[in-house]
Amino acid sequence: MTKLNAYLELIRFYNPIGFWLLLWPGLWGLFISENFNIENFTIVILGSFLTRSLGCAINDLTDRKFDKSVERTKNRPLANGNLSVSEALYCIIFLGLGSIFLLLQTNEFTIKLVSFIAIPLIIIYPLMKRYLAIPQITLGITFGLSLPISYSIAEQSLNLEVIFLYLGCIFWIIAYDTYYAMCDEADDKKLRLNSSAIFFGQDTRKAIMVFSSIFSLTILLYAYQNDSLLVGIGLLFLIYQIYLQNKLSNANMHLEAFKANSHVGLVIAVLLFIENQSEFFN
């Protein structure tokens, strides 16, 4: 049972916030498609779980030596010795095979999108803290792909509207992951690792506001282009959340500010579903 718990900790089963933050953009992409169905919905949910779990396992394997020196991560199973490197590799192989099987249930366009863009990004992201001044950019590009991938599962293609939303989503992810980076800022400096929080320094909260504003503008333009009153109303909630998260961060509650973004993703997903898929229950 202890070993099972170690595997569950490796994939963050007990800390699902990353799963939700990956899932919400995926549902946005699915809900704005014209071919929403239960099969695609199930694939998106399972795909988000497997991808996030795989990403966590790869990240912990890559960062196991650094994690031992970081207060927030020192008790991760690879860092504290509850799992060996070989056991983590077995888990990665298992999750990888499950992901490949699920991917093969989609279509040729999606398979190419995942194989040539998503998978390489998932593999290289854990290394970016060593080489890129703002590794959150890579995370935004990678995590945000759940939106176009989900849309492509339903439509077997992409369009400019989806790409536009994807670009806005990247800025949202950079913003909320910068709050997350603020939790580790002191440890990252000691280990000479990079993050957006370190890069922007005293201007970090201002940078987050800029990134959040770009995302808000994306949602506003989407609502205007589609005459979407509901999504426009959702924008008001987004603006409130930006204010609330900034307030939490000012109180040094950076992790809480990070987690609050799941509410943003959920509200937008619900509004897009009502706007585009309400006839599903008819």
FIDRENKE-14990 format. One record per residue (C-alpha): residue in one letter; z, y, x. Coordinates in steps of 0.5 Angstrom, whole numbers, padded with zeros to 4 digits, always signed. Example, Ala and Ser with C-alpha at 12.3 -4.5 7.8 and 13.67 -1.06 7.14 Angstrom:
% residues 2
a+0016-0009+0025;s+0014-0002+0027;
This chain:
% residues 282
m+0000+0000+0000;t+0002+0005+0006;k-0005+0004+0009;l-0009+0005+0002;n-0005+0011+0001;a-0007+0013+0008;y-0015+0012+0006;l-0013+0016+0000;e-0010+0022+0004;l-0016+0022+0009;i-0021+0023+0003;r-0016+0028+0000;f-0015+0024-0007;y-0008+0027-0008;n-0011+0034-0006;p-0017+0035-0011;i-0019+0042-0010;g-0024+0041-0006;f-0028+0036-0011;w-0027+0042-0016;l-0030+0047-0012;l-0036+0043-0010;l-0037+0040-0017;w-0037+0047-0021;p-0043+0050-0018;g-0046+0043-0019;l-0045+0043-0026;w-0048+0050-0026;g-0054+0047-0024;l-0054+0042-0029;f-0053+0046-0035;i-0058+0051-0034;s-0063+0045-0033;e-0067+0043-0039;n-0066+0036-0038;f-0058+0035-0039;n-0056+0028-0041;i-0050+0024-0039;e-0053+0020-0034;n-0055+0026-0030;f-0048+0029-0031;t-0045+0022-0029;i-0049+0022-0022;v-0047+0029-0021;i-0039+0028-0022;l-0040+0021-0018;g-0044+0025-0013;s-0039+0031-0012;f-0033+0026-0011;l-0037+0022-0006;t-0040+0027-0002;r-0033+0031-0002;s-0029+0025+0001;l-0035+0023+0006;g-0034+0030+0008;c-0027+0030+0009;a-0027+0024+0013;i-0032+0026+0018;n-0028+0033+0019;d-0022+0029+0020;l-0025+0024+0025;t-0028+0030+0029;d-0022+0035+0029;r-0017+0029+0030;k-0015+0032+0036;f-0014+0039+0034;d-0011+0037+0027;k-0005+0035+0031;s-0003+0042+0033;v-0004+0045+0027;e+0002+0046+0022;r-0002+0045+0016;t-0006+0039+0018;k-0002+0035+0023;n+0000+0030+0018;r-0007+0028+0016;p-0008+0020+0017;l-0012+0021+0023;a-0008+0026+0027;n-0001+0022+0025;g-0004+0015+0027;n-0003+0012+0020;l-0011+0011+0021;s-0015+0009+0027;v-0021+0012+0029;s-0025+0005+0027;e-0021+0005+0020;a-0024+0012+0019;l-0031+0010+0021;y-0031+0004+0016;c-0029+0009+0011;i-0034+0013+0013;i-0039+0008+0012;f-0037+0005+0006;l-0037+0012+0003;g-0044+0013+0006;l-0047+0007+0003;g-0044+0009-0004;s-0047+0016-0003;i-0054+0013-0001;f-0054+0008-0007;l-0052+0014-0012;l-0058+0018-0009;l-0063+0012-0010;q-0062+0013-0018;t-0065+0020-0018;n-0072+0022-0016;e-0076+0023-0010;f-0075+0031-0010;t-0068+0030-0010;i-0068+0025-0004;k-0072+0029+0000;l-0067+0035-0001;v-0061+0031+0001;s-0064+0027+0006;f-0067+0033+0010;i-0062+0039+0009;a-0056+0037+0006;i-0054+0031+0010;p-0055+0034+0017;l-0051+0040+0014;i-0045+0035+0012;i-0045+0032+0019;i-0046+0039+0023;y-0041+0043+0019;p-0034+0040+0022;l-0037+0042+0029;m-0038+0050+0027;k-0031+0052+0028;r-0033+0051+0036;y-0039+0054+0036;l-0040+0059+0030;a-0037+0066+0030;i-0037+0065+0022;p-0037+0058+0021;q-0036+0059+0013;i-0043+0061+0013;t-0045+0054+0014;l-0040+0051+0009;g-0043+0056+0004;i-0050+0054+0005;t-0047+0046+0005;f-0042+0047-0001;g-0047+0051-0005;l-0053+0046-0004;s-0049+0042-0010;l-0052+0047-0015;p-0060+0046-0013;i-0059+0039-0012;s-0056+0038-0019;y-0061+0042-0022;s-0067+0038-0018;i-0063+0031-0021;a-0065+0034-0028;e-0072+0037-0026;q-0075+0034-0020;s-0076+0041-0017;l-0073+0048-0016;n-0075+0055-0019;l-0073+0062-0016;e-0067+0063-0021;v-0064+0057-0018;i-0065+0059-0011;f-0062+0066-0013;l-0056+0063-0016;y-0055+0059-0010;l-0056+0065-0005;g-0050+0068-0009;c-0046+0062-0009;i-0046+0062-0002;f-0043+0069-0002;w-0037+0066-0007;i-0036+0060-0002;i-0035+0065+0004;a-0031+0069+0000;y-0026+0064-0002;d-0026+0060+0004;t-0024+0066+0008;y-0018+0066+0004;y-0017+0059+0006;a-0018+0061+0014;m-0013+0066+0013;c-0008+0060+0013;d-0010+0057+0019;e-0011+0064+0023;a-0005+0063+0028;d-0007+0056+0030;d-0014+0057+0030;k-0013+0063+0035;k-0009+0058+0040;l-0014+0053+0039;r-0019+0058+0041;l-0023+0056+0034;n-0027+0061+0030;s-0026+0063+0023;s-0028+0069+0019;a-0021+0071+0018;i-0021+0071+0026;f-0028+0075+0026;f-0026+0080+0021;g-0019+0081+0023;q-0015+0087+0020;d-0022+0088+0015;t-0022+0081+0013;r-0020+0083+0006;k-0025+0088+0005;a-0030+0083+0008;i-0028+0078+0002;m-0029+0084-0003;v-0036+0085+0000;f-0038+0078-0001;s-0034+0077-0008;s-0038+0083-0010;i-0045+0080-0008;f-0043+0074-0012;s-0041+0078-0018;l-0048+0082-0018;t-0051+0075-0018;i-0048+0073-0024;l-0049+0080-0027;l-0057+0080-0025;y-0057+0073-0028;a-0054+0075-0035;y-0059+0081-0035;q-0065+0077-0034;n-0063+0071-0039;d-0060+0076-0044;s-0053+0072-0043;l-0048+0076-0047;l-0043+0070-0045;v-0044+0070-0038;g-0044+0077-0038;i-0037+0076-0041;g-0035+0071-0036;l-0037+0077-0031;l-0031+0080-0033;f-0026+0074-0032;l-0029+0074-0025;i-0028+0081-0023;y-0020+0080-0026;q-0020+0074-0021;i-0022+0078-0015;y-0017+0083-0017;l-0012+0077-0018;q-0014+0074-0011;n-0013+0080-0007;k-0006+0081-0010;l-0004+0074-0008;s-0007+0075-0001;n-0003+0081+0000;a+0003+0078-0002;n+0001+0072+0004;m-0001+0067-0002;h-0007+0066+0001;l-0008+0058-0001;e-0006+0060-0008;a-0012+0066-0008;f-0016+0060-0005;k-0015+0055-0011;a-0015+0060-0016;n-0023+0060-0015;s-0023+0054-0019;h-0022+0058-0025;v-0028+0062-0023;g-0032+0056-0023;l-0029+0052-0029;v-0030+0059-0033;i-0038+0060-0031;a-0039+0052-0032;v-0036+0052-0039;l-0040+0059-0041;l-0047+0056-0038;f-0046+0050-0042;i-0045+0053-0049;e-0050+0058-0047;n-0055+0053-0045;q-0053+0046-0048;s-0049+0047-0054;e-0055+0043-0058;f-0053+0037-0054;f-0047+0035-0059;n-0052+0036-0065;
